[in-house]
């Protein structure tokens, strides 16, 4: 272990242990296809898919959707059968942000039926973004339409963004007198470009979004489902525990002095040797000149 650097901290994978009260498969069985739940969920071959399903409101976040989305992420993080998570939206949109009508009711004093914590007033999208950042598995955002405001934050929190040519992403908050899309968007684009996107209110799409780092890969609409399934399958075959440690290290080292970050990185490298079974399998496969058979542990 590198001297002076601990191997656990805020946002560590250990925080997920026991966080969910049910498996992801049970969660999916309970919510999928229910008329009063604006979220679809499925688990196939280690890939947990969560589909925002309020197409009449462009998948904007009300209380029911944000709560179920957060619970689905918690269940996925705590379920060893889940190896990667896919977030997507129905009806030609990813997520238009917080539901405007819900925000209006919150401003009028409703602290019960709105997507905000009734005690702290934290917006639920904040909890969703934190869950994605700390979830110890790869998270893919699959975009076939617009991601704006809080929806853009959720997309930016993901580890990989696959978009088709119809997709776009932006802030749109200055136009309604609000602040946001500073922290996570800036991590991808840099603060100057994030500022320009906020001030102009424009939506970014296509090759420009790839160039700015807002999208990682672009594909034709007719190829989207196939490319998303292929990418999710590839990520599900990775050494999941190592990916979780990588994400934890990424969050702890961000913005730290280089010397601290390097020592922390070395601590996590040693931790991988000591605790990750797939790390031993990977080394054995390399020595034996064969493909590794990762199990996620």
C-alpha positions as CSV (number, residue, x, y, z in Angstrom):
1,X,0.0,0.0,0.0
2,X,1.3,3.5,-0.9
3,X,2.3,5.4,2.3
4,X,-0.2,8.1,3.3
5,X,-3.0,7.0,1.0
6,X,-6.0,5.0,2.2
7,X,-7.7,2.4,0.0
8,X,-11.3,3.4,0.7
9,X,-13.3,6.6,0.8
10,X,-16.5,8.4,0.0
11,X,-18.2,6.8,-2.9
12,X,-16.4,3.5,-2.5
13,X,-17.9,0.2,-3.8
14,X,-18.4,-0.8,-0.1
15,X,-21.1,1.7,0.2
16,X,-23.3,-0.3,-2.1
17,X,-23.2,-3.5,0.1
18,X,-26.7,-4.0,1.3
19,X,-27.9,-0.7,-0.1
20,X,-30.8,-2.3,-2.1
21,X,-33.6,-4.3,-0.5
22,X,-34.2,-6.6,-3.5
23,X,-32.2,-8.0,-6.4
24,X,-32.4,-6.2,-9.7
25,X,-34.3,-9.1,-11.3
26,X,-36.9,-8.8,-8.6
27,X,-37.0,-5.1,-9.1
28,X,-37.5,-5.6,-12.8
29,X,-40.3,-8.1,-12.3
30,X,-42.0,-5.7,-9.9
31,X,-41.9,-2.6,-12.0
32,X,-41.7,-3.6,-15.7
33,X,-44.9,-3.1,-17.6
34,X,-46.8,-1.5,-14.7
35,X,-49.0,1.4,-15.8
36,X,-48.2,3.4,-12.7
37,X,-44.4,3.1,-13.0
38,X,-42.8,5.3,-15.7
39,X,-39.7,3.1,-16.0
40,X,-39.1,-0.2,-17.8
41,X,-36.4,-2.6,-16.5
42,X,-34.9,-5.8,-17.7
43,X,-31.9,-8.1,-17.1
44,X,-30.4,-10.1,-19.9
45,X,-27.0,-11.8,-19.9
46,X,-25.7,-9.5,-17.1
47,X,-26.9,-6.3,-18.8
48,X,-29.4,-4.4,-16.7
49,X,-31.4,-1.9,-18.8
50,X,-33.4,1.0,-17.4
51,X,-35.7,2.8,-19.8
52,X,-37.2,6.1,-18.9
53,X,-40.8,5.8,-20.0
54,X,-42.7,9.1,-19.9
55,X,-42.7,9.8,-23.6
56,X,-45.6,12.3,-23.4
57,X,-43.4,14.5,-21.2
58,X,-40.2,13.7,-23.0
59,X,-39.1,11.5,-20.1
60,X,-38.8,14.4,-17.8
61,X,-38.3,13.5,-14.1
62,X,-41.3,13.5,-11.8
63,X,-41.3,11.9,-8.4
64,X,-42.3,8.4,-9.6
65,X,-39.7,8.3,-12.4
66,X,-36.8,9.7,-10.3
67,X,-37.5,7.5,-7.3
68,X,-37.7,4.3,-9.4
69,X,-34.7,5.2,-11.4
70,X,-32.6,5.7,-8.3
71,X,-33.9,2.4,-6.8
72,X,-33.1,0.6,-10.0
73,X,-29.6,1.9,-10.0
74,X,-29.1,0.8,-6.3
75,X,-30.5,-2.7,-7.1
76,X,-28.1,-3.0,-10.1
77,X,-25.1,-1.8,-8.1
78,X,-25.8,-4.4,-5.3
79,X,-26.7,-7.4,-7.6
80,X,-23.7,-9.5,-8.6
81,X,-25.6,-10.8,-11.6
82,X,-25.5,-7.3,-13.1
83,X,-22.3,-6.7,-15.0
84,X,-23.2,-3.5,-16.8
85,X,-26.1,-1.0,-16.8
86,X,-27.8,0.7,-19.8
87,X,-29.8,3.9,-19.4
88,X,-32.1,4.9,-22.3
89,X,-35.4,6.7,-23.0
90,X,-38.5,5.9,-24.8
91,X,-40.4,7.8,-27.5
92,X,-37.5,9.5,-29.2
93,X,-36.1,11.4,-26.2
94,X,-33.5,10.6,-23.5
95,X,-34.6,12.9,-20.7
96,X,-35.8,16.5,-20.9
97,X,-34.7,17.2,-17.3
98,X,-36.8,17.9,-14.3
99,X,-40.6,18.0,-15.0
100,X,-41.5,21.6,-15.2
101,X,-44.9,21.1,-13.7
102,X,-43.3,19.3,-10.7
103,X,-40.9,22.1,-10.2
104,X,-43.7,24.6,-10.3
105,X,-45.6,22.7,-7.6
106,X,-42.4,22.5,-5.5
107,X,-42.0,26.3,-5.8
108,X,-45.6,26.7,-4.5
109,X,-44.7,24.6,-1.4
110,X,-45.4,21.0,-2.4
111,X,-42.8,19.0,-0.5
112,X,-44.5,15.6,-1.0
113,X,-45.2,14.8,-4.6
114,X,-42.2,16.5,-6.3
115,X,-38.8,15.1,-7.3
116,X,-37.0,16.9,-4.4
117,X,-35.9,15.6,-1.0
118,X,-38.6,17.0,1.5
119,X,-36.0,17.7,4.1
120,X,-32.9,18.9,2.3
121,X,-34.6,20.0,-1.0
122,X,-31.9,18.1,-2.9
123,X,-33.2,17.4,-6.4
124,X,-33.5,13.7,-7.1
125,X,-31.5,14.0,-10.3
126,X,-28.5,14.8,-8.1
127,X,-28.9,11.5,-6.3
128,X,-29.2,9.7,-9.6
129,X,-26.0,11.3,-10.9
130,X,-24.2,10.4,-7.7
131,X,-25.5,6.8,-8.0
132,X,-24.2,6.5,-11.5
133,X,-20.8,7.9,-10.6
134,X,-20.4,5.6,-7.7
135,X,-22.0,2.5,-9.1
136,X,-19.2,-0.1,-9.3
137,X,-20.1,-1.3,-12.8
138,X,-20.0,0.3,-16.3
139,X,-23.0,2.6,-17.0
140,X,-23.9,3.3,-20.7
141,X,-26.2,6.1,-21.7
142,X,-28.0,5.3,-24.9
143,X,-29.4,8.4,-26.6
144,X,-31.8,8.5,-29.5
145,X,-33.1,12.0,-28.8
146,X,-32.6,15.1,-26.6
147,X,-30.9,15.2,-23.2
148,X,-31.4,18.6,-21.6
149,X,-30.9,20.1,-18.2
150,X,-31.0,17.4,-15.6
151,X,-31.2,14.8,-18.4
152,X,-27.9,16.1,-19.8
153,X,-26.3,15.8,-16.3
154,X,-27.5,12.1,-16.1
155,X,-26.0,11.4,-19.5
156,X,-22.7,13.1,-18.6
157,X,-22.5,11.1,-15.4
158,X,-22.5,7.8,-17.4
159,X,-19.2,6.1,-18.2
160,X,-20.0,5.9,-22.0
161,X,-22.5,7.7,-24.2
162,X,-23.7,6.0,-27.4
163,X,-25.9,8.2,-29.5
164,X,-27.6,8.0,-32.9
165,X,-27.6,10.8,-35.3
166,X,-31.0,12.1,-34.0
167,X,-29.6,12.7,-30.5
168,X,-28.7,16.0,-29.0
169,X,-27.5,17.3,-25.6
170,X,-27.5,20.7,-24.0
171,X,-28.4,22.8,-21.0
172,X,-31.5,25.0,-21.8
173,X,-31.4,26.3,-18.2
174,X,-30.4,29.9,-18.9
175,X,-33.6,30.3,-20.9
176,X,-35.7,29.6,-17.8
177,X,-33.5,31.5,-15.4
178,X,-31.8,28.6,-13.7
179,X,-28.3,27.4,-13.1
180,X,-26.8,24.0,-13.8
181,X,-24.8,21.7,-16.1
182,X,-21.6,23.1,-14.6
183,X,-19.9,20.2,-12.9
184,X,-20.4,17.1,-15.0
185,X,-20.6,18.7,-18.4
186,X,-17.4,20.6,-17.7
187,X,-15.6,17.4,-16.9
188,X,-16.3,16.3,-20.5
189,X,-16.0,19.6,-22.5
190,X,-13.9,21.9,-20.3
191,X,-15.4,24.9,-18.5
192,X,-15.2,27.3,-21.4
193,X,-17.3,25.2,-23.8
194,X,-19.7,24.2,-21.0
195,X,-20.2,28.0,-20.4
196,X,-20.9,28.6,-24.1
197,X,-23.4,25.8,-24.2
198,X,-25.2,27.2,-21.1
199,X,-25.2,30.8,-22.3
200,X,-26.4,30.1,-25.8
201,X,-28.9,27.5,-24.8
202,X,-28.1,25.5,-28.0
203,X,-28.3,21.8,-28.3
204,X,-25.2,20.0,-29.5
205,X,-25.4,17.0,-31.8
206,X,-23.6,14.8,-34.3
207,X,-19.9,15.0,-34.9
208,X,-19.6,18.1,-32.8
209,X,-20.9,16.3,-29.8
210,X,-18.3,13.5,-30.4
211,X,-15.5,16.1,-30.8
212,X,-16.4,17.8,-27.6
213,X,-16.6,14.5,-25.7
214,X,-20.3,14.8,-25.0
215,X,-20.9,11.6,-27.1
216,X,-18.4,8.8,-27.2
217,X,-19.7,7.1,-30.3
218,X,-22.2,8.0,-33.0
219,X,-24.2,5.6,-35.2
220,X,-27.1,5.6,-37.7
221,X,-30.6,5.2,-36.1
222,X,-31.1,1.8,-37.8
223,X,-27.9,0.5,-36.3
224,X,-28.5,1.9,-32.7
225,X,-30.1,-1.1,-31.1
226,X,-27.5,-3.5,-32.5
227,X,-24.5,-1.3,-31.5
228,X,-25.9,-0.7,-28.0
229,X,-26.4,-4.4,-27.4
230,X,-22.9,-5.1,-28.7
231,X,-21.3,-2.5,-26.5
232,X,-23.2,-3.6,-23.4
233,X,-22.2,-7.2,-24.0
234,X,-18.6,-6.2,-24.4
235,X,-18.7,-4.2,-21.1
236,X,-20.5,-7.0,-19.3
237,X,-17.6,-9.3,-20.2
238,X,-15.1,-7.1,-18.5
239,X,-13.6,-7.7,-15.0
240,X,-16.4,-6.0,-13.2
241,X,-14.7,-5.7,-9.8
242,X,-11.7,-4.0,-11.4
243,X,-14.1,-1.6,-13.3
244,X,-15.7,-0.7,-9.9
245,X,-12.3,0.0,-8.4
246,X,-11.3,2.1,-11.5
247,X,-14.5,4.2,-11.1
248,X,-13.8,4.7,-7.4
249,X,-10.2,5.7,-8.1
250,X,-11.4,8.1,-10.8
251,X,-13.7,9.9,-8.4
252,X,-11.2,10.1,-5.6
253,X,-8.3,11.3,-7.7
254,X,-10.2,13.9,-9.8
255,X,-8.8,17.4,-9.1
256,X,-6.1,16.1,-6.7
257,X,-2.4,17.0,-7.0
258,X,-0.6,14.6,-9.3
259,X,1.6,13.1,-6.6
260,X,-1.4,12.2,-4.4
261,X,-3.2,10.8,-7.4
262,X,-0.3,8.6,-8.5
263,X,0.1,7.2,-4.9
264,X,-3.6,6.6,-4.8
265,X,-3.5,4.9,-8.1
266,X,-0.7,2.6,-6.9
267,X,-2.7,1.8,-3.8
268,X,-5.6,0.7,-5.9
269,X,-3.3,-1.3,-8.2
270,X,-2.0,-3.3,-5.2
271,X,-5.6,-3.6,-4.0
272,X,-6.5,-5.2,-7.3
273,X,-3.8,-7.8,-6.9
274,X,-4.9,-8.6,-3.4
275,X,-8.7,-8.7,-3.8
276,X,-9.8,-9.2,-7.4
277,X,-10.1,-12.8,-8.6
278,X,-10.4,-11.6,-12.2
279,X,-7.0,-9.9,-11.9
280,X,-5.4,-13.3,-11.2
281,X,-7.3,-14.9,-14.1
282,X,-6.2,-12.1,-16.4
283,X,-2.5,-12.6,-15.5
284,X,-2.9,-16.4,-15.9
285,X,-4.6,-16.0,-19.3
286,X,-1.8,-13.7,-20.5
287,X,0.9,-16.1,-19.5
288,X,-1.0,-19.0,-21.1
289,X,-1.7,-17.0,-24.3
290,X,-5.4,-17.5,-24.1
291,X,-8.5,-15.2,-23.7
292,X,-9.4,-14.5,-20.1
293,X,-12.6,-15.9,-18.6
294,X,-13.7,-13.1,-16.3
295,X,-16.5,-13.8,-13.9
296,X,-16.9,-10.3,-12.4
297,X,-15.3,-11.1,-9.0
